Amino acid sequence: MNSDLFALKRRLKYAAFTGKSREKKGIEAKVPVVFLLSQGFERAGEFTFFRRKVIEEHVFLQTPARLIPGLYTPGELLFFDLETTGLSGGAGNYFFLIGLGFLEGSSLIVEQIFLADYPGEAEYLDYIRERLKRGRVFVSYNGKSFDSHLLRMRFQMNGREYNIAEQIDLLYWARRLWKKTLPDCSLKSVEAGVLAINREDDVPGYEIPDIYFSFLKAGDTGPLPRVFEHNLQDIISLVKLYILVEDILSGRQFPPVTDSRALGCWLLKENDPAGVSVLKRGFAGGDAGSGEALGLYYKRAGHWPLALPLWRELVESYRSIAAAVELAKYYEHREKEPEKAHYWLDKVFTWDLPLSPLLRSELLKRRERLKRKVLKENIDTR
C-alpha cells in the first residue's frame, strides 16, 4: 500500500476510535517504551520520546558570519531535519522524527524527538514547538522547499499555527558552489565529495518510510536505530557544511572542487573585492569560466589594460567565444578599428565549434557588419 495512503487511513482509523471506545474496539497503539529507553530516549508524552546528545566539542563558528541575516548570532542558529512517511507534500504525509542541532558554548548539541504513533501527533507537535523556540534562524538542506512546508502543514492540520521566519537553506549554496563539480547536489554527494564523510551502514532515505510503517504495523523495531543514526548524521553534516560555507565565503578555506566562477561572482555582487582573487585563482587553475567572469568585471570597472590581455589569453588558449566577442566589441566601438574587431571575431569561425542557431545568427550579423565597416574604411582611405 502507498505509504501516504496508509498514513491517512491509519489517522482516520484512530480519529474514529479515541479514548475508551478505541480500547473497546481493540485498537491500541503499541509503544515500545523499553526499546526506546534502550536507545537513549526518555518519555516526553504518551507517544512522544526525546533524546539529547553532545556530539562534538570545540565547534566554533567564526564571526562575523556571512550567511546569518541581520543581527542574529551563531548561538541563535537551529539546524533541523525531518524524517517523513513519504516524499510528497500531501495531507497524508507526516514526519515522525525531527533532529535539532544547536551550539551550546563550544559544543554541538543534537536533540531528536520521535513520534511513536499517530494518535500522539498533537502532543508531539506541542512538544516540538517548545523545543523550536530556542532557534531564531533555521538551517536546513532543502528545508525551504520541503521540510518547513511539511512542518507548517502538520501544525495546521492539528489546529495549530507555526511559521519559520528566517531560514538558511544550504542546498542553494551547495548548488552554487559545487553544481558543476559533483555528480549531483544531494547531501550524500556533498558529504562524500566535499566534507570527506562516508557513512557506514547508513539506511537509504527512500527506505525510511517503509521502516516506520513496518514498525507501526508489525512492531518491528530492528531497523529503527539506523533511522535515528541517519537523522543524527544529517544534523552533524548540516553543521559541518554550514561552517565550511562560512569559511569559503570568508576566504579561510577553498576546497578544490569549489566552483570559482559562482563563488567569485557572488562575492563581487556583494561588493566584496575578494571575488577578484577567487576568480584569478580559478582561472589560474584552468577554469575559463572564471576568466570570462573576471574579464567582465574588468570591463565594467573600465580596467581595459587588465581586460584586454585576459581576453586574448582566453581566445588563444581556451577558444572562448565570449572573449572573442568582447575583443570585437572593444575594437569596433572604443578604438574604432573594425579590421581588428573582424580579426578577433573571425577566429570563432575557424574553430569549428558547435553553435546554437541563435548564437550563429548573431555572430554572422556582427561579422557582416564588420566586413562592411572594413570595406567602407578602405574606400575612404583611398
Beta strands, then each sheet from edge to edge (+ up, - down):
strand 1: 42-43
strand 2: 48-56
strand 3: 77-84
strand 4: 95-104
strand 5: 107-115
strand 6: 137-140
strand 7: 166-169
sheet 1: 1+ 2- 5+ 4- 3+ 6+ 7+
end
